[in-house]
Amino acid sequence: MIPYYITFLISCLFCYVGEQYLCKSGKTFQVAEADNFWAKKHVIASDITLHGKHILSSTKRKKLQISKSFFYLSLSVLTVSILAGLRDYSIGTDIMAYGNDLFYHFDNGAPLFQTIQRITNIEPLYLTLCWISALLGTSPHMLYFLTGLIIYGFVMAGLVHYSDEFPLTLSWLGFLCLLYGNTYNAMRQSLALAIGFWSLHFLKDGKTIKFFLGVVVASFFHTTAVIYIAIYALSLILKANNKPYIKVLMIAGVILAMYSFNELLTLFINFGIFNAKMERYLIKDIDAEFSLNAILIRLPFLFLILLDFKSFIQPTFNKMKAFERANKGDFYLLMVLMELMTTLMTVFVSTLYRIALYFVMFRCMSYARICKVDKIMNNRIFKCAFLIIYLLIVFIYQNQIKGDNQIYPYTFGDF
């Protein structure tokens, strides 16, 4: 696991430096906090108009801070992308499913559009990515590098848009520990997850059409990205009425829908909402077993959320920029519960783990949010340390002990 540890450490260090420059640029909530003297000084220098020259220098400083932030955050993304590209072909099962063969298919001169028409069980944008990789590289390592670059780039970009609500570096570490292994084993879905997650920021600015376009693009990497439309619908319901009984009804409705997964999927296929290739997700034999560990590893931070529930659900407020004061905390908690319920329902429908993955990003953000909303500094420090240790233990347990995603032990490929 050493290559993962070293890479995660370097990536998080770059992310932390980038986050600090992002704060100095005035793009995140931390800059406006009252206990940050430098931030208050920066706000004053940015807002008071003395001379045109003063305003120009302030604007230049902001642009410089943003540029530096982009540079270091890009290095953070590049670091984990390189590790994904250098892996041996035995790391991650998707390499044999639709990795090497597709790369060499295009490397041997196969035309893109004819391949899209012929291979209908693989989404067209993923096939296009394989084609581009064959143009740019001489081995499938290029495909895995580009796949990682897109996934991690869009995840980072999405997290930045919400970094006013949680520490960016902690949420990035959460992604690396909870989802990085899946990006080796479920490449198409991880591409869809990342792009769909990034598209959510359009809703924050009221750009609903752009959000739907983003989901459409994501679904051309993996059809299951349409789950983001359901997440959007849940957010609308919660925004209209966030009373406890509404949340209970929403969770009950989702559980019922998951239990009726086969029937609903068949209905969607018959009506043409999904194409016939989605039939491979229909469950014929239920052989999944109940996993107590799946509950236990999620309980510590769910308990911390409930313990400091009032602080967690308080909307953040940016003094430098008008912000939608929706009950973000309520939504995050609901998504954490949805992920837990979906994971539990895999006992009845094993392929629901595919749906559960789309909620994991909200776990990453919610866990990091816990470390931000506590008003007592010592508590925040303790929670941050606890979160880091917890995430590393979960990563070791899932990928080394359980052997999820077949990414352990990591070995470098031959070049």
VODO-723245 format. One record per residue (C-alpha): residue number from 1; x negated, y negated, z negated. Coordinates in Angstrom, 2 decimals. Each point is the difference from the previous one (the first is absolute). Last residue first. Layout:
! VODO-723245
{rec NUM; {X; Y; Z}} ...
***
This chain:
! VODO-723245
{rec 415; {-7.02; 0.00; 20.10}} {rec 414; {0.89; 2.67; -2.52}} {rec 413; {2.75; -0.94; -2.42}} {rec 412; {-0.50; -1.02; -3.60}} {rec 411; {1.38; 2.20; -2.73}} {rec 410; {2.54; -0.84; -2.70}} {rec 409; {0.81; 2.87; -2.32}} {rec 408; {2.90; -0.53; -0.15}} {rec 407; {2.25; -1.57; 2.67}} {rec 406; {2.42; 2.90; 0.35}} {rec 405; {3.06; -2.27; -0.26}} {rec 404; {0.69; 1.15; -3.56}} {rec 403; {-2.60; 2.32; -1.55}} {rec 402; {1.71; 0.24; -3.38}} {rec 401; {-3.24; -0.55; -1.97}} {rec 400; {-1.92; -2.21; 2.42}} {rec 399; {2.68; -1.99; 1.83}} {rec 398; {2.89; -0.31; -2.41}} {rec 397; {-1.86; 0.22; -3.30}} {rec 396; {-2.99; -2.09; 1.06}} {rec 395; {2.19; -2.76; 1.44}} {rec 394; {2.29; 0.10; -3.04}} {rec 393; {-3.01; -0.30; -2.34}} {rec 392; {-1.35; -2.95; 2.01}} {rec 391; {3.37; -1.73; -0.13}} {rec 390; {0.32; 0.48; -3.77}} {rec 389; {-3.49; -1.32; -0.73}} {rec 388; {0.65; -3.14; 2.06}} {rec 387; {3.46; -0.47; -1.52}} {rec 386; {-1.26; 0.37; -3.57}} {rec 385; {-2.68; -2.62; 0.60}} {rec 384; {2.55; -2.40; 1.49}} {rec 383; {2.47; 0.71; -2.80}} {rec 382; {-2.62; -0.69; -2.67}} {rec 381; {-1.05; -3.27; 1.64}} {rec 380; {3.61; -1.13; 0.36}} {rec 379; {0.72; 0.84; -3.64}} {rec 378; {-3.02; -2.00; -1.11}} {rec 377; {1.21; -2.99; 2.04}} {rec 376; {3.51; -0.09; -1.45}} {rec 375; {2.67; -1.28; 2.40}} {rec 374; {0.48; 3.35; 1.75}} {rec 373; {1.13; -0.66; 3.58}} {rec 372; {-3.27; 0.76; 1.75}} {rec 371; {-1.07; 3.49; -1.08}} {rec 370; {3.52; 1.33; 0.47}} {rec 369; {-0.06; -1.43; 3.53}} {rec 368; {-2.88; 2.33; 0.90}} {rec 367; {2.16; 3.03; -0.80}} {rec 366; {2.91; -1.50; 1.91}} {rec 365; {-2.07; -0.70; 3.11}} {rec 364; {-1.44; 3.51; 0.22}} {rec 363; {3.36; 1.56; -0.83}} {rec 362; {1.57; -2.10; 2.75}} {rec 361; {-2.53; 1.45; 2.44}} {rec 360; {1.16; 3.47; -1.10}} {rec 359; {3.55; -0.56; 1.27}} {rec 358; {-0.72; 0.87; 3.63}} {rec 357; {-1.79; 3.19; -1.08}} {rec 356; {3.21; 1.31; -1.58}} {rec 355; {1.59; 0.35; 3.44}} {rec 354; {-2.64; 2.47; 1.21}} {rec 353; {0.18; 1.78; -3.36}} {rec 352; {3.64; 0.53; 0.96}} {rec 351; {-1.24; 2.87; 2.16}} {rec 350; {0.49; 2.43; -2.90}} {rec 349; {3.75; -0.43; -0.29}} {rec 348; {1.37; 1.48; -3.26}} {rec 347; {-3.11; -0.20; -2.17}} {rec 346; {-1.03; -3.02; 2.11}} {rec 345; {2.74; -1.77; -1.97}} {rec 344; {-2.44; -0.73; -2.83}} {rec 343; {-2.27; -1.99; 2.33}} {rec 342; {2.96; -1.95; 1.32}} {rec 341; {1.13; -0.80; -3.55}} {rec 340; {-3.45; -1.26; -1.01}} {rec 339; {-0.38; -2.08; 3.15}} {rec 338; {3.48; -1.45; -0.47}} {rec 337; {-0.84; -0.83; -3.63}} {rec 336; {-3.09; -1.93; 1.10}} {rec 335; {2.09; -1.73; 2.69}} {rec 334; {2.59; -1.07; -2.59}} {rec 333; {-2.73; -1.35; -2.24}} {rec 332; {-1.41; -2.02; 2.88}} {rec 331; {3.43; -1.40; 0.85}} {rec 330; {0.74; -1.01; -3.58}} {rec 329; {-3.42; -1.66; -0.22}} {rec 328; {0.66; -1.99; 3.15}} {rec 327; {3.11; -1.59; -1.46}} {rec 326; {0.22; -2.69; 2.64}} {rec 325; {-1.59; -3.37; -0.56}} {rec 324; {-0.90; -0.59; 3.65}} {rec 323; {-3.09; -2.16; -0.24}} {rec 322; {-0.75; -3.61; 0.76}} {rec 321; {-3.74; -0.47; 0.14}} {rec 320; {-2.52; -1.58; -2.33}} {rec 319; {1.80; 0.74; -3.24}} {rec 318; {0.35; 3.69; 0.91}} {rec 317; {2.64; 1.72; -2.06}} {rec 316; {0.05; 3.67; -0.88}} {rec 315; {3.36; 1.57; -0.69}} {rec 314; {0.39; 1.57; -3.46}} {rec 313; {0.70; 3.72; 0.36}} {rec 312; {-3.26; 1.11; -1.60}} {rec 311; {0.16; -2.47; -2.89}} {rec 310; {3.41; 1.23; -1.10}} {rec 309; {-0.93; 3.66; 0.52}} {rec 308; {-3.08; 0.04; -2.20}} {rec 307; {0.55; 3.50; -1.37}} {rec 306; {1.97; 1.02; 3.10}} {rec 305; {-2.94; -0.76; 2.25}} {rec 304; {-2.43; 1.64; -2.42}} {rec 303; {2.12; 3.17; -0.05}} {rec 302; {0.04; 0.11; 3.80}} {rec 301; {-3.73; -0.43; -0.26}} {rec 300; {-0.49; 3.09; -2.13}} {rec 299; {2.81; 2.08; 1.61}} {rec 298; {-1.27; 0.47; 3.54}} {rec 297; {-2.67; 2.63; -0.73}} {rec 296; {2.48; 1.91; -2.16}} {rec 295; {2.70; 0.21; 2.65}} {rec 294; {-2.16; 1.60; 2.71}} {rec 293; {-1.57; 2.16; -2.72}} {rec 292; {3.40; 1.57; -0.73}} {rec 291; {0.11; 1.34; 3.54}} {rec 290; {3.17; 1.83; 1.01}} {rec 289; {-0.71; 2.49; 2.74}} {rec 288; {0.54; -0.25; 3.74}} {rec 287; {1.17; 3.09; 1.87}} {rec 286; {3.23; -1.22; 1.57}} {rec 285; {0.38; 1.79; 3.32}} {rec 284; {1.48; -1.64; 3.08}} {rec 283; {-0.99; -3.62; -0.60}} {rec 282; {0.43; -2.39; 2.92}} {rec 281; {-3.14; -2.05; 0.58}} {rec 280; {-0.74; 1.76; 3.31}} {rec 279; {3.38; -1.25; 1.22}} {rec 278; {-1.57; -3.47; 0.25}} {rec 277; {-1.15; 0.95; 3.52}} {rec 276; {3.64; -0.22; 1.11}} {rec 275; {0.07; -3.79; -0.04}} {rec 274; {1.23; -2.08; -2.89}} {rec 273; {2.90; -2.50; 0.22}} {rec 272; {1.42; 2.09; 2.85}} {rec 271; {3.31; 0.74; -1.70}} {rec 270; {-0.80; 3.73; -0.20}} {rec 269; {-3.47; -0.75; -1.41}} {rec 268; {1.43; -2.31; -2.68}} {rec 267; {2.57; 2.64; -1.00}} {rec 266; {-2.65; 2.73; -0.19}} {rec 265; {-2.13; -2.25; -2.21}} {rec 264; {2.98; -0.68; -2.26}} {rec 263; {0.87; 3.69; -0.37}} {rec 262; {-3.58; 1.06; -0.66}} {rec 261; {-0.63; -2.78; -2.52}} {rec 260; {3.17; 0.56; -2.03}} {rec 259; {-1.98; 0.13; -3.26}} {rec 258; {-1.88; -3.08; 1.15}} {rec 257; {3.24; -1.89; 0.67}} {rec 256; {1.36; 0.99; -3.41}} {rec 255; {-3.20; -1.17; -1.69}} {rec 254; {0.16; -3.29; 1.92}} {rec 253; {3.60; -0.57; -1.05}} {rec 252; {-0.79; 0.74; -3.64}} {rec 251; {-2.90; -2.47; 0.12}} {rec 250; {2.22; -2.67; 1.52}} {rec 249; {2.83; 0.69; -2.44}} {rec 248; {-2.37; -0.32; -2.96}} {rec 247; {-1.39; -3.25; 1.40}} {rec 246; {3.52; -1.39; 0.45}} {rec 245; {0.88; 1.04; -3.57}} {rec 244; {-2.97; -1.95; -1.32}} {rec 243; {0.98; -3.33; 1.62}} {rec 242; {-2.14; -1.15; 2.90}} {rec 241; {2.76; -1.30; 2.26}} {rec 240; {-0.58; -1.75; 3.31}} {rec 239; {-3.78; 0.28; -0.19}} {rec 238; {0.25; 3.65; -0.96}} {rec 237; {2.25; 0.76; 2.95}} {rec 236; {-2.32; -1.87; 2.36}} {rec 235; {-3.06; 1.79; -1.42}} {rec 234; {1.69; 3.37; 0.52}} {rec 233; {0.72; -0.87; 3.63}} {rec 232; {-3.65; -0.95; 0.53}} {rec 231; {-1.09; 3.34; -1.46}} {rec 230; {2.41; 1.74; 2.39}} {rec 229; {-1.53; -1.93; 2.89}} {rec 228; {-3.43; 1.00; -1.27}} {rec 227; {1.06; 3.66; 0.27}} {rec 226; {-0.05; -0.57; 3.78}} {rec 225; {-3.73; 0.72; -0.29}} {rec 224; {0.93; 3.72; 0.17}} {rec 223; {-0.39; -0.15; 3.78}} {rec 222; {-3.79; -0.09; -0.11}} {rec 221; {-2.31; -2.14; 2.15}} {rec 220; {2.82; -1.38; 2.11}} {rec 219; {1.88; -0.43; -3.29}} {rec 218; {-2.58; -2.59; -1.09}} {rec 217; {0.69; -2.12; 3.09}} {rec 216; {3.73; 0.15; -0.70}} {rec 215; {-0.62; -0.89; -3.66}} {rec 214; {-2.01; -3.04; 1.08}} {rec 213; {2.79; -1.06; 2.34}} {rec 212; {2.46; 0.33; -2.88}} {rec 211; {-2.17; -2.25; -2.17}} {rec 210; {-0.38; -2.52; 2.82}} {rec 209; {3.80; -0.17; 0.27}} {rec 208; {0.35; -0.55; -3.75}} {rec 207; {-2.27; -3.02; -0.20}} {rec 206; {1.27; -1.34; -3.37}} {rec 205; {-3.51; -0.82; -1.23}} {rec 204; {-0.08; 2.84; -2.54}} {rec 203; {1.71; 2.22; 2.53}} {rec 202; {-3.00; -0.48; 2.29}} {rec 201; {-2.20; 1.41; -2.76}} {rec 200; {1.67; 3.39; 0.46}} {rec 199; {-1.78; 0.43; 3.33}} {rec 198; {-3.24; 0.86; -1.82}} {rec 197; {1.70; 3.02; -1.56}} {rec 196; {1.31; 1.07; 3.39}} {rec 195; {-3.49; -0.24; 1.52}} {rec 194; {-1.57; 1.98; -2.83}} {rec 193; {2.68; 2.69; -0.21}} {rec 192; {0.06; 0.53; 3.76}} {rec 191; {-3.77; 0.45; 0.13}} {rec 190; {0.19; 2.27; -3.05}} {rec 189; {2.69; 2.04; 1.76}} {rec 188; {-2.24; 0.57; 2.99}} {rec 187; {-3.04; 0.82; -2.13}} {rec 186; {1.59; 2.41; -2.42}} {rec 185; {-3.06; 1.92; -1.24}} {rec 184; {-2.80; -2.55; -0.15}} {rec 183; {2.37; -2.87; -0.87}} {rec 182; {1.43; 2.22; -2.73}} {rec 181; {-3.34; -0.06; -1.85}} {rec 180; {0.08; -3.80; -0.10}} {rec 179; {3.49; -0.05; -1.53}} {rec 178; {-0.18; 0.09; -3.80}} {rec 177; {-3.62; -0.82; -0.78}} {rec 176; {-0.66; -2.39; 2.87}} {rec 175; {3.41; -1.64; -0.25}} {rec 174; {-0.36; -0.53; -3.75}} {rec 173; {-3.47; -1.45; 0.54}} {rec 172; {1.61; -2.49; 2.41}} {rec 171; {2.66; -0.83; -2.62}} {rec 170; {-2.76; -0.63; -2.55}} {rec 169; {-1.93; -2.20; 2.42}} {rec 168; {3.03; -2.10; 0.90}} {rec 167; {1.06; -0.83; -3.55}} {rec 166; {3.81; -0.23; 0.04}} {rec 165; {2.83; -2.35; 1.00}} {rec 164; {-1.88; -2.70; 1.91}} {rec 163; {-1.75; 2.82; 1.85}} {rec 162; {3.17; 0.67; 1.99}} {rec 161; {-1.20; -1.15; 3.43}} {rec 160; {-3.47; 1.33; -0.82}} {rec 159; {1.44; 3.47; -0.58}} {rec 158; {1.44; 0.09; 3.51}} {rec 157; {-3.29; -1.04; 1.57}} {rec 156; {-1.82; 2.67; -2.02}} {rec 155; {2.46; 2.67; 1.11}} {rec 154; {-0.22; -1.19; 3.61}} {rec 153; {-3.80; 0.18; -0.01}} {rec 152; {-0.08; 3.34; -1.81}} {rec 151; {2.23; 1.70; 2.54}} {rec 150; {-1.44; -1.67; 3.10}} {rec 149; {-3.63; 0.54; -1.00}} {rec 148; {0.73; 3.56; -1.10}} {rec 147; {1.44; 0.92; 3.38}} {rec 146; {-2.87; -1.77; 1.73}} {rec 145; {-2.56; 2.00; -2.00}} {rec 144; {1.86; 3.26; 0.48}} {rec 143; {0.25; -0.51; 3.75}} {rec 142; {-3.66; -1.02; 0.26}} {rec 141; {-0.99; 3.17; -1.85}} {rec 140; {1.79; 1.89; 2.77}} {rec 139; {-3.20; -0.27; 2.08}} {rec 138; {-1.32; -2.06; 2.93}} {rec 137; {1.59; -3.28; -0.95}} {rec 136; {1.76; -3.04; 1.44}} {rec 135; {2.08; 1.52; 2.81}} {rec 134; {0.80; 3.13; -2.00}} {rec 133; {1.10; -2.17; -2.92}} {rec 132; {2.30; -1.96; 2.30}} {rec 131; {1.67; 3.24; 1.13}} {rec 130; {0.40; 1.23; -3.56}} {rec 129; {1.57; -3.35; -0.95}} {rec 128; {2.38; 0.30; 2.95}} {rec 127; {1.02; 3.47; -1.17}} {rec 126; {0.72; -1.51; -3.40}} {rec 125; {2.04; -2.71; 1.68}} {rec 124; {2.01; 2.57; 1.96}} {rec 123; {1.26; 2.11; -2.94}} {rec 122; {-0.86; 3.69; 0.10}} {rec 121; {2.71; 2.61; 0.70}} {rec 120; {0.55; -1.29; 3.53}} {rec 119; {-3.31; 1.15; 1.46}} {rec 118; {0.82; -0.06; 3.73}} {rec 117; {1.25; -3.55; 0.47}} {rec 116; {-2.68; -1.43; -2.27}} {rec 115; {-2.65; 2.08; 1.79}} {rec 114; {1.17; -1.29; 3.38}} {rec 113; {-0.28; -3.55; -1.30}} {rec 112; {-3.52; 0.45; -1.39}} {rec 111; {-1.76; 1.72; 2.89}} {rec 110; {-2.31; 2.92; -0.94}} {rec 109; {-3.64; -0.83; 0.72}} {rec 108; {-1.90; 2.60; -2.04}} {rec 107; {-0.31; -2.45; -2.89}} {rec 106; {3.79; -0.17; -0.04}} {rec 105; {0.40; 3.68; -0.83}} {rec 104; {-3.19; -0.15; -2.05}} {rec 103; {1.67; -2.49; -2.34}} {rec 102; {3.24; 1.95; -0.06}} {rec 101; {-1.77; 3.23; -0.93}} {rec 100; {-2.10; -1.65; -2.72}} {rec 99; {2.88; -1.58; -1.87}} {rec 98; {3.47; 1.43; 0.34}} {rec 97; {0.26; 3.09; -2.22}} {rec 96; {-3.71; 0.76; -0.42}} {rec 95; {-0.87; -3.41; -1.37}} {rec 94; {3.36; -0.10; -1.75}} {rec 93; {-1.28; 2.53; -2.56}} {rec 92; {-2.34; -2.43; -1.75}} {rec 91; {-3.76; 0.47; -0.34}} {rec 90; {-1.22; 2.92; 2.14}} {rec 89; {-0.83; -2.32; 2.90}} {rec 88; {-2.71; -1.61; -2.09}} {rec 87; {0.54; -3.52; -1.23}} {rec 86; {-1.86; -2.96; 1.51}} {rec 85; {3.09; -1.85; 1.20}} {rec 84; {1.82; 0.06; -3.34}} {rec 83; {-3.15; -1.19; -1.79}} {rec 82; {-0.32; -2.82; 2.55}} {rec 81; {3.60; -1.02; -0.62}} {rec 80; {-0.61; -0.13; -3.77}} {rec 79; {-2.78; -2.55; 0.46}} {rec 78; {1.73; -1.94; 2.77}} {rec 77; {2.98; -0.81; -2.21}} {rec 76; {-2.16; -1.48; -2.74}} {rec 75; {-2.15; -1.77; 2.58}} {rec 74; {3.16; -1.56; 1.41}} {rec 73; {0.97; -1.14; -3.50}} {rec 72; {-3.43; -1.62; -0.27}} {rec 71; {0.27; -1.90; 3.28}} {rec 70; {3.66; -0.97; -0.47}} {rec 69; {-0.81; -1.48; -3.42}} {rec 68; {-2.92; -1.95; 1.43}} {rec 67; {2.23; -1.40; 2.72}} {rec 66; {2.71; -0.87; -2.56}} {rec 65; {-2.56; -1.80; -2.17}} {rec 64; {-1.29; -1.94; 3.00}} {rec 63; {3.49; -0.97; 1.06}} {rec 62; {0.74; -1.26; -3.49}} {rec 61; {-3.22; -1.97; -0.14}} {rec 60; {0.73; -1.55; 3.38}} {rec 59; {3.42; -1.09; -1.19}} {rec 58; {-1.53; -1.62; -3.09}} {rec 57; {-2.61; -1.76; 2.15}} {rec 56; {2.74; -1.34; 2.28}} {rec 55; {2.10; -1.21; -2.94}} {rec 54; {-2.96; -1.90; -1.43}} {rec 53; {-0.81; -1.58; 3.36}} {rec 52; {3.55; -1.23; 0.38}} {rec 51; {-0.34; -1.79; -3.29}} {rec 50; {1.57; 0.33; -3.40}} {rec 49; {2.78; 2.55; 0.45}} {rec 48; {0.40; 2.27; -2.98}} {rec 47; {1.06; 3.55; 0.90}} {rec 46; {-3.21; 1.88; 0.75}} {rec 45; {-2.15; -1.52; -2.72}} {rec 44; {2.81; 0.52; -2.51}} {rec 43; {0.46; 3.62; 1.03}} {rec 42; {-3.76; 0.60; -0.20}} {rec 41; {-0.18; -1.45; -3.48}} {rec 40; {2.89; 2.18; -1.07}} {rec 39; {-1.76; 3.05; 1.48}} {rec 38; {-3.28; -0.87; -1.75}} {rec 37; {1.85; -0.31; -3.30}} {rec 36; {1.77; 3.36; 0.29}} {rec 35; {2.30; 0.28; -3.00}} {rec 34; {2.90; -1.68; 1.78}} {rec 33; {0.22; 2.54; 2.79}} {rec 32; {0.24; -1.61; 3.42}} {rec 31; {-3.00; 1.73; 1.51}} {rec 30; {1.21; 3.40; -1.20}} {rec 29; {3.11; -0.27; 2.17}} {rec 28; {-1.91; 0.48; 3.22}} {rec 27; {-0.91; -2.03; 3.06}} {rec 26; {-1.69; -2.89; -1.79}} {rec 25; {-3.29; 0.43; 1.87}} {rec 24; {-1.74; 0.73; -3.30}} {rec 23; {2.24; 3.02; -0.55}} {rec 22; {-0.86; 1.38; 3.43}} {rec 21; {-3.68; -0.51; -0.74}} {rec 20; {0.42; 2.09; -3.15}} {rec 19; {1.98; 2.66; 1.88}} {rec 18; {-2.76; 0.34; 2.58}} {rec 17; {-2.54; 0.58; -2.76}} {rec 16; {2.30; 2.61; -1.54}} {rec 15; {0.59; 1.70; 3.35}} {rec 14; {-3.73; 0.24; 0.67}} {rec 13; {-0.47; 1.59; -3.42}} {rec 12; {2.99; 2.28; 0.64}} {rec 11; {-1.50; 1.25; 3.27}} {rec 10; {-3.39; 0.63; -1.58}} {rec 9; {1.55; 1.96; -2.88}} {rec 8; {2.34; 1.93; 2.28}} {rec 7; {-2.92; 0.96; 2.25}} {rec 6; {-2.14; 1.17; -2.91}} {rec 5; {2.82; 2.02; -1.55}} {rec 4; {1.07; 1.54; 3.32}} {rec 3; {-3.53; 1.04; 0.95}} {rec 2; {-0.47; 1.51; -3.52}} {rec 1; {3.06; 2.24; 0.21}} 
***
